[in-house]
Amino acid sequence: MSLAQSSNTDALMMKIVRGVLANRRSVIGLWLLIFIGLFSTLVLSAPNYEWDLIPYIANAMQIVSPQPIEQLQTNVYQVLNNSLPSYAMEKLTNSPSRVVLSQDPEAFRQTIAFFYDSRVIYTHIIAALIYTGFEPVMASYVFSVFCSVMSMLLLTRLIPVKVPIGLYIVLPFAVLSCGLLDVARLATPDSFATLVSIVLYYLLFQNRVYILLLLLPFVIFVRTDLILLIALFQAYFFFFGRCSRIASAISGVATLAAYWFLNTFIIEPDPWSSLIGYNYGDKPTHPNEFVFDISAQAYASYLLEGMMSFSYTPIGFVFFMLAVIGIVLYSAKYFVDPINFRITTLHGDVLFSLISCVVYLITHFLLFPVAWTRFFAAQYSLVAVIVTWTTLSILAAKNYSAYTEFDLLKENDRRIDGNETQ
């Protein structure tokens, strides 16, 4: 290649790069749109048919059209026969207990009310989709895909800092490896719970603290185990001065009231031992009539089995590695204001996010010792994005230090009361 040809090639490449950077927002939007289309097509063409979809669909159909349990059971299995491929239907009825559930109305009634009815908001959303004309199974998977897509889009806007455009190409693959693909392929509330968890952190980074305090009590109706996450947010606000302690206390009391209301007037609560026993031991066809006796020895064996299962899901090890890196990074002295020796509230929020994700996972695991990615997709994704995004932003700041838009996590980039601070 001659010198002139090389110069022309370099000039062409520079022209393309300048064109991409000049249309940064459009290029990012086009890339995300293409990715979302491919992602949605993949998930809807290869869903994961787990038995849990049956009780959730049953509860949603009962909301749309209340009916005797015998009729509901018949209608649910008719819907499944019409909607699922034969291999999936065989999978959902391939054991003696599942055969009983498909034939015994009382067994079916007890099972669909066994902690499945506590996901109140999720079942009502699926019911609303069914009411508007969606086929029940398709409604469940479409909603899961929608929640995963929205989670990914929020993660792209999570940290208020501008980074090189190439990172937007990497981000979707990063979050997919952290569980968003897994929860999207399930007809369960897990994708919805993932989205709600990410929304809470998004509002935190946008400095919408009082909106957060208002929303937190309602999160209990999404999935009851999220009360652990609610408590972490309220403790952070109360003890670290992110807002009025009175407001934090009111939000906490409202959360307890919502939890009491849910378990008193909406559902019949299930004891902790039954949740553990049902998932680790026998799955009785009539859970209301079965006594789940969990001894200390049995619980210890469940913990050991759960810890061993992490070896089959290496994302857990990657999660803890990234979390430790992030916590050490954001505890470093160069993030401390040299004048008053205090970190900014934004960096405090980053530290809280990393620590709370770790605490939530550990606490959830101790109460329910399973390493299922579906429970921790939000935590895995948040830690991956926060650590990689901000670390690469540091490198961008070093390489492009002449450009102020690459300054790392500037406090004045945050939104306060709906407006950009100046």
C-alpha positions as CSV (number, residue, x, y, z in Angstrom):
1,M,0.0,0.0,0.0
2,S,1.4,3.4,-1.0
3,L,1.8,6.3,1.4
4,A,-1.0,8.1,-0.4
5,Q,-3.4,5.2,-0.1
6,S,-2.5,4.8,3.6
7,S,-3.3,8.5,4.2
8,N,-6.6,8.2,2.4
9,T,-7.5,5.1,4.5
10,D,-6.6,6.9,7.7
11,A,-8.6,10.0,6.6
12,L,-11.6,7.8,5.8
13,M,-11.4,6.0,9.2
14,M,-11.2,9.3,11.0
15,K,-14.2,10.6,9.1
16,I,-16.2,7.6,10.1
17,V,-15.2,7.9,13.7
18,R,-16.0,11.6,13.8
19,G,-19.4,10.8,12.2
20,V,-20.1,8.1,14.8
21,L,-19.2,10.4,17.6
22,A,-21.1,13.3,16.2
23,N,-24.2,11.1,16.2
24,R,-23.5,9.3,19.4
25,R,-27.0,9.2,20.7
26,S,-28.4,7.9,17.4
27,V,-25.7,5.2,17.1
28,I,-26.3,4.0,20.6
29,G,-30.0,3.9,20.1
30,L,-29.7,2.0,16.9
31,W,-27.4,-0.6,18.5
32,L,-29.7,-1.1,21.5
33,L,-32.7,-1.4,19.2
34,I,-31.0,-4.1,17.1
35,F,-29.9,-5.9,20.3
36,I,-33.4,-5.8,21.8
37,G,-35.0,-7.2,18.7
38,L,-32.5,-10.1,18.6
39,F,-32.8,-10.7,22.3
40,S,-36.6,-10.7,22.2
41,T,-36.7,-13.1,19.2
42,L,-34.3,-15.4,21.0
43,V,-36.2,-15.6,24.2
44,L,-39.7,-15.9,22.7
45,S,-38.5,-18.6,20.3
46,A,-36.8,-20.6,23.1
47,P,-38.7,-20.1,26.4
48,N,-37.9,-22.1,29.5
49,Y,-41.0,-24.1,30.5
50,E,-40.9,-24.6,34.2
51,W,-43.8,-25.9,36.3
52,D,-44.1,-22.5,38.2
53,L,-45.9,-21.0,35.1
54,I,-49.0,-23.2,35.9
55,P,-49.9,-21.7,39.3
56,Y,-49.1,-18.1,38.2
57,I,-51.3,-18.5,35.1
58,A,-54.0,-20.1,37.2
59,N,-54.0,-17.2,39.7
60,A,-54.1,-14.7,36.9
61,M,-57.0,-16.5,35.1
62,Q,-58.9,-16.6,38.4
63,I,-58.6,-12.8,38.7
64,V,-59.9,-12.3,35.1
65,S,-62.8,-14.7,35.6
66,P,-63.5,-16.1,39.1
67,Q,-64.6,-19.7,38.8
68,P,-64.9,-22.9,40.8
69,I,-61.6,-24.6,41.3
70,E,-62.6,-27.6,39.2
71,Q,-63.4,-25.4,36.2
72,L,-60.2,-23.4,36.7
73,Q,-58.1,-26.5,36.8
74,T,-59.7,-27.8,33.5
75,N,-59.3,-24.4,31.8
76,V,-55.7,-24.0,32.8
77,Y,-54.6,-27.4,31.5
78,Q,-56.6,-26.8,28.3
79,V,-54.7,-23.5,27.8
80,L,-51.5,-25.4,28.3
81,N,-52.4,-28.1,25.9
82,N,-53.3,-25.5,23.3
83,S,-50.2,-23.4,23.8
84,L,-47.2,-25.6,24.7
85,P,-45.3,-28.0,22.5
86,S,-45.8,-31.7,23.4
87,Y,-42.4,-32.1,24.9
88,A,-43.1,-29.1,27.3
89,M,-46.4,-30.5,28.3
90,E,-44.9,-33.9,29.0
91,K,-42.2,-32.1,31.1
92,L,-44.9,-30.4,33.2
93,T,-46.8,-33.7,33.8
94,N,-44.0,-36.3,33.9
95,S,-44.1,-37.2,37.6
96,P,-46.8,-38.9,39.8
97,S,-47.3,-35.7,41.9
98,R,-47.8,-33.6,38.8
99,V,-50.3,-36.0,37.5
100,V,-52.2,-35.7,40.7
101,L,-52.1,-31.9,40.4
102,S,-53.6,-32.1,37.0
103,Q,-56.4,-34.4,38.1
104,D,-57.2,-33.5,41.8
105,P,-58.9,-30.1,42.2
106,E,-58.1,-29.9,45.9
107,A,-54.4,-30.6,45.3
108,F,-54.4,-28.0,42.6
109,R,-56.1,-25.4,44.8
110,Q,-53.7,-25.9,47.7
111,T,-50.6,-25.8,45.5
112,I,-51.5,-22.6,43.5
113,A,-52.1,-20.8,46.8
114,F,-48.8,-22.1,48.3
115,F,-46.7,-18.9,48.2
116,Y,-47.6,-18.4,44.5
117,D,-50.5,-16.2,45.4
118,S,-48.2,-13.7,47.3
119,R,-46.9,-12.2,44.0
120,V,-49.9,-9.9,43.9
121,I,-48.7,-7.2,41.5
122,Y,-47.3,-9.7,39.0
123,T,-50.4,-11.9,38.8
124,H,-52.6,-8.8,38.4
125,I,-50.4,-7.6,35.5
126,I,-50.6,-11.0,33.8
127,A,-54.4,-10.9,34.4
128,A,-54.6,-7.4,32.8
129,L,-52.7,-8.7,29.7
130,I,-55.0,-11.7,29.5
131,Y,-58.0,-9.4,29.8
132,T,-56.8,-7.3,26.9
133,G,-56.5,-10.3,24.6
134,F,-53.2,-12.0,25.2
135,E,-53.1,-15.7,25.4
136,P,-52.1,-16.6,29.0
137,V,-48.8,-18.4,28.3
138,M,-47.7,-15.8,25.8
139,A,-48.7,-13.0,28.2
140,S,-46.3,-14.4,30.8
141,Y,-43.3,-14.6,28.5
142,V,-43.9,-11.3,26.8
143,F,-44.0,-9.6,30.2
144,S,-40.8,-11.3,31.3
145,V,-39.0,-10.2,28.1
146,F,-40.3,-6.7,28.5
147,C,-39.0,-6.5,32.1
148,S,-35.6,-7.8,31.1
149,V,-35.4,-5.3,28.2
150,M,-36.3,-2.4,30.5
151,S,-33.8,-3.6,33.1
152,M,-31.0,-3.5,30.4
153,L,-32.1,0.0,29.3
154,L,-32.1,1.3,32.9
155,L,-28.6,-0.2,33.4
156,T,-27.3,1.8,30.5
157,R,-28.4,4.9,32.3
158,L,-27.6,3.8,35.8
159,I,-24.4,5.8,36.4
160,P,-24.6,9.5,35.5
161,V,-21.3,9.6,33.7
162,K,-20.4,9.8,30.0
163,V,-18.1,7.0,28.8
164,P,-16.6,6.0,25.4
165,I,-19.3,4.8,23.0
166,G,-17.7,1.4,22.7
167,L,-18.8,0.5,26.2
168,Y,-22.4,0.6,25.0
169,I,-21.6,-2.3,22.7
170,V,-20.2,-4.3,25.6
171,L,-23.0,-3.6,28.1
172,P,-25.8,-5.8,26.8
173,F,-23.5,-8.8,26.7
174,A,-22.3,-8.1,30.2
175,V,-25.9,-8.0,31.6
176,L,-26.9,-11.0,29.7
177,S,-24.2,-13.0,31.3
178,C,-25.5,-11.9,34.7
179,G,-28.9,-13.5,34.5
180,L,-31.2,-11.2,32.5
181,L,-31.5,-13.9,29.8
182,D,-32.3,-16.5,32.4
183,V,-35.2,-14.6,34.0
184,A,-36.5,-13.5,30.6
185,R,-37.0,-17.1,29.5
186,L,-39.1,-17.9,32.6
187,A,-42.8,-17.3,33.0
188,T,-42.4,-16.2,36.6
189,P,-42.2,-12.9,38.6
190,D,-38.3,-13.1,38.7
191,S,-37.8,-10.8,35.7
192,F,-40.3,-8.3,37.2
193,A,-38.6,-8.5,40.6
194,T,-35.2,-7.9,38.8
195,L,-36.6,-4.8,37.1
196,V,-38.1,-3.4,40.3
197,S,-34.8,-3.9,42.1
198,I,-32.9,-2.1,39.4
199,V,-35.5,0.7,39.4
200,L,-34.8,1.3,43.1
201,Y,-31.1,1.7,42.5
202,Y,-31.7,3.8,39.4
203,L,-33.8,6.2,41.5
204,L,-31.1,6.3,44.1
205,F,-28.5,7.3,41.6
206,Q,-30.9,9.9,40.2
207,N,-31.2,11.2,43.8
208,R,-35.0,10.6,43.9
209,V,-34.8,9.6,47.6
210,Y,-38.3,10.6,48.6
211,I,-39.9,8.9,45.6
212,L,-37.9,5.8,46.7
213,L,-39.3,6.1,50.3
214,L,-42.8,6.3,48.9
215,L,-42.4,3.3,46.6
216,L,-40.6,0.9,49.0
217,P,-43.6,-0.3,51.0
218,F,-45.3,-1.3,47.8
219,V,-42.4,-3.5,46.7
220,I,-43.5,-6.1,49.2
221,F,-46.3,-6.9,46.8
222,V,-43.9,-7.7,44.0
223,R,-42.1,-10.6,45.8
224,T,-42.0,-11.0,49.6
225,D,-38.3,-11.8,49.8
226,L,-37.6,-8.2,48.6
227,I,-38.4,-7.1,52.1
228,L,-34.7,-7.7,52.7
229,L,-33.8,-5.2,50.0
230,I,-36.3,-2.7,51.3
231,A,-34.8,-2.9,54.8
232,L,-31.3,-2.2,53.4
233,F,-32.5,1.0,51.6
234,Q,-34.4,2.3,54.6
235,A,-31.4,1.6,56.9
236,Y,-29.1,3.4,54.6
237,F,-31.4,6.4,54.4
238,F,-32.0,6.5,58.2
239,F,-28.4,6.0,59.5
240,F,-26.4,7.8,56.8
241,G,-28.4,11.0,56.6
242,R,-29.5,10.7,53.0
243,C,-32.9,12.2,53.9
244,S,-35.1,13.0,56.9
245,R,-35.0,10.2,59.5
246,I,-38.7,10.8,60.1
247,A,-39.4,10.1,56.5
248,S,-37.3,6.9,56.6
249,A,-39.1,5.8,59.8
250,I,-42.5,6.4,58.2
251,S,-41.5,4.4,55.2
252,G,-40.3,1.6,57.4
253,V,-43.5,1.5,59.4
254,A,-45.5,1.6,56.2
255,T,-43.5,-1.4,54.9
256,L,-44.3,-3.4,58.0
257,A,-48.0,-2.4,57.7
258,A,-48.0,-3.5,54.0
259,Y,-46.4,-6.9,55.0
260,W,-49.0,-7.4,57.7
261,F,-51.9,-6.4,55.4
262,L,-50.6,-8.8,52.7
263,N,-50.4,-11.8,55.1
264,T,-53.6,-11.0,56.9
265,F,-56.1,-10.0,54.3
266,I,-54.8,-11.0,50.9
267,I,-53.0,-14.3,51.3
268,E,-52.7,-17.1,53.8
269,P,-49.0,-16.9,54.9
270,D,-46.8,-19.9,54.7
271,P,-44.2,-20.6,57.4
272,W,-40.5,-20.4,56.6
273,S,-40.1,-24.1,57.2
274,S,-42.6,-25.0,54.6
275,L,-40.8,-22.9,51.9
276,I,-37.5,-24.6,52.7
277,G,-39.0,-28.1,53.0
278,Y,-41.1,-27.8,49.8
279,N,-38.1,-26.9,47.7
280,Y,-35.5,-29.3,49.3
281,G,-37.6,-32.2,50.4
282,D,-40.7,-33.9,49.1
283,K,-43.2,-31.8,47.2
284,P,-46.5,-32.9,48.6
285,T,-49.6,-32.6,46.4
286,H,-51.5,-31.2,49.4
287,P,-49.0,-28.8,51.1
288,N,-51.6,-27.4,53.5
289,E,-52.0,-30.9,55.1
290,F,-48.2,-31.6,55.2
291,V,-46.0,-30.8,58.2
292,F,-42.6,-29.5,57.2
293,D,-40.2,-30.2,60.1
294,I,-36.8,-28.6,59.5
295,S,-34.2,-29.6,62.0
296,A,-30.9,-27.8,62.6
297,Q,-29.1,-30.7,61.0
298,A,-31.3,-30.6,58.0
299,Y,-30.9,-26.9,57.6
300,A,-27.1,-27.2,57.9
301,S,-27.2,-29.8,55.1
302,Y,-29.3,-27.5,53.0
303,L,-26.7,-24.7,53.5
304,L,-23.9,-27.0,52.5
305,E,-25.8,-28.2,49.4
306,G,-26.5,-24.6,48.5
307,M,-22.9,-23.5,48.8
308,M,-21.8,-26.5,46.7
309,S,-24.3,-25.5,44.0
310,F,-22.4,-22.2,43.6
311,S,-19.7,-24.3,41.9
312,Y,-22.2,-25.0,39.1
313,T,-23.0,-21.3,38.7
314,P,-19.6,-19.5,38.5
315,I,-21.3,-16.2,38.1
316,G,-21.5,-16.2,41.9
317,F,-17.7,-16.2,42.2
318,V,-17.4,-13.4,39.5
319,F,-20.0,-11.4,41.4
320,F,-18.1,-11.5,44.7
321,M,-14.8,-10.8,42.9
322,L,-16.3,-7.7,41.2
323,A,-18.0,-6.6,44.4
324,V,-14.8,-6.7,46.4
325,I,-12.9,-4.9,43.6
326,G,-15.6,-2.2,43.6
327,I,-15.8,-1.8,47.4
328,V,-12.0,-1.5,47.6
329,L,-11.9,0.9,44.6
330,Y,-14.5,3.2,46.0
331,S,-13.0,3.1,49.5
332,A,-9.7,4.4,48.1
333,K,-8.4,7.8,49.3
334,Y,-8.6,9.4,45.8
335,F,-12.4,9.4,46.1
336,V,-12.2,11.4,49.3
337,D,-12.7,15.2,49.2
338,P,-9.2,16.5,50.2
339,I,-10.8,19.6,51.9
340,N,-13.2,17.9,54.3
341,F,-12.1,14.3,54.0
342,R,-15.5,13.1,53.1
343,I,-16.8,11.2,50.1
344,T,-19.5,12.7,48.0
345,T,-23.1,11.4,48.4
346,L,-22.8,9.9,44.9
347,H,-19.8,7.9,45.8
348,G,-21.5,6.9,49.0
349,D,-24.4,5.6,46.9
350,V,-22.0,3.6,44.8
351,L,-20.5,2.0,47.9
352,F,-24.0,1.3,49.3
353,S,-25.1,-0.3,46.1
354,L,-22.1,-2.7,46.0
355,I,-22.3,-3.5,49.7
356,S,-26.1,-3.9,49.7
357,C,-26.0,-6.3,46.8
358,V,-23.6,-8.5,48.7
359,V,-25.5,-8.3,51.9
360,Y,-28.8,-9.1,50.1
361,L,-27.4,-12.1,48.4
362,I,-25.8,-13.5,51.6
363,T,-29.0,-12.8,53.7
364,H,-31.3,-14.3,51.1
365,F,-29.0,-17.4,50.8
366,L,-29.1,-17.9,54.6
367,L,-32.9,-17.7,54.7
368,F,-33.4,-19.7,51.5
369,P,-30.2,-21.6,50.7
370,V,-30.3,-21.9,46.9
371,A,-27.9,-20.3,44.3
372,W,-30.5,-19.8,41.6
373,T,-29.6,-17.0,39.3
374,R,-33.2,-16.0,38.9
375,F,-33.1,-14.6,42.5
376,F,-30.0,-12.6,42.0
377,A,-30.0,-11.4,38.4
378,A,-30.5,-7.8,39.6
379,Q,-27.5,-8.0,42.1
380,Y,-25.3,-9.7,39.5
381,S,-26.1,-7.1,36.8
382,L,-25.8,-4.1,39.1
383,V,-22.4,-5.0,40.5
384,A,-21.1,-5.9,37.0
385,V,-22.3,-2.6,35.5
386,I,-21.2,-0.4,38.4
387,V,-17.7,-1.8,38.6
388,T,-16.9,-2.2,34.9
389,W,-18.6,1.0,33.9
390,T,-16.9,3.2,36.5
391,T,-13.5,1.5,36.2
392,L,-13.5,1.9,32.5
393,S,-14.6,5.5,33.0
394,I,-11.5,6.1,35.1
395,L,-9.4,4.9,32.1
396,A,-11.4,7.1,29.8
397,A,-10.8,10.1,32.1
398,K,-7.0,9.3,32.0
399,N,-7.0,9.1,28.2
400,Y,-9.3,12.0,27.5
401,S,-8.5,14.2,30.5
402,A,-8.8,17.3,28.3
403,Y,-12.5,16.7,27.9
404,T,-14.6,17.6,30.9
405,E,-17.4,15.3,29.8
406,F,-15.2,12.4,30.8
407,D,-14.8,13.4,34.4
408,L,-15.6,10.5,36.7
409,L,-18.9,10.6,38.6
410,K,-19.3,14.4,38.9
411,E,-21.7,15.2,41.7
412,N,-23.2,18.0,39.7
413,D,-24.3,15.5,37.0
414,R,-27.0,14.2,39.3
415,R,-30.7,14.9,39.0
416,I,-32.3,16.6,42.0
417,D,-36.1,17.1,42.1
418,G,-36.3,16.4,38.4
419,N,-33.8,19.0,37.2
420,E,-30.1,18.8,36.4
421,T,-28.0,20.6,39.0
422,Q,-25.8,23.3,37.8
